[in-house]
Amino acid sequence: MGILLDVIQVQAQTDYKLVIEFENGELRCFDMSPYMDQKPWVKLKNSPLFYRASVDYGTVVWPGEIDIDPETLYELSELIEPSSADAFRQKLNGEHYANSYCHR
């Protein structure tokens, strides 16, 4: 069984990436692109709905009752280095940023 941590904040980025803050304080990058042709996430592909990602019940959700398991988000995401994480937190103001915080 994986680590069970709640998501406390999310911001959708370009190229179907999510910057996610977990309850342990880690900021991580999750690439949604491998999921975008699968149900139910295909509804988010090429749609402004992807950028409406939010947090509910400890995981990432979208309108239309679309969500993704928080264990998957944690286990398959990349840790964002602390210096980049601090810069990202300072810039959080509801805008969409380029992938400068997520490695390719």
N, C-alpha and C positions, 0 to 999 in steps of 0.2 A: 504494500500500500504506500502511496506517495505522501508527501507532506500536505497536510490540510491547513491551508492558510486562506483567509478571506482577502478578497480584493477590496481596497478602500478607495481607489481612484483610478480612472482610466482616461486616456485621451487617444482618439483615433488619429493616425498619421496617414500620409500618402502611401501608396503601394500596399495597402491592406495591412499595415502594421499597427499594433496597439502598444502604447507605453502604459504600463500598469504598475501601480504601487500596491504592495501587499502589506498586510498588517504587521509584518516583521520589519517594516521600513525599507525593504528592498524595492528598487525601481527596476523593472525588467521589460524587455521588448519581446513581443509575441508576433510572429508572422502568420497572419490569417490567410495569405494567398493560397496555400495548399487546400484550404477548406472551401474556397469561394465557388467551386463548381458542385458542391455537395449540398444536399438538403440539411438544414433549412437555410444555410448561409448564402445559397445562390440568390436569394431575394435581396441580399445586400450588395451584390456585385454590380458595379457601374451605377450605383445608386447613392444619393446623398444620405440615405438612411445609415450607411456604414459610419458616418461621422456623428451620428446620434447615439453612439455607444455611451452607456452609463453603468452605474453600479447599483445592483439590487440584490439583497440577500447574499452578499459576499461574493458575487461573481459579476461578469460583464454581461449586459443584456442590451437588446435593441428593441425598437418598436415591433409589434407583431409577434410577441412572445418568443423571440429568438434569444438564445443564450449559449454559453459554452462553459463546460466544467472547469471550476477553478483549479483543480489538480492538474488538468491538462495545460492550462495557462501557465502554471508555475513550472511544471516539469519540462515543458518544451520551449520555454522562453530563455532569452539570454540576459544575464545580469548586465545592467548599465553601470559603468564605472562610476564611483562616487563623485568625481569632479563633474562629470557630465550630468549626473543625477541632480546635483545641487544646482547647476545652471538651469536644468529643465524646471525644477521646482520654482525657481525665481521667475521664470517666464510663463508659468501656467496662468492663463487669463481667458481661456475659452477659445483661443485661436487654434488653427491647425498649423503645425510646423512641419518642415521637411524632415527627412529621415536622419537628421544630424545626431539624433540620440539613439538610433537603432543601427546596428551594424548590418551590412548586407550579407 
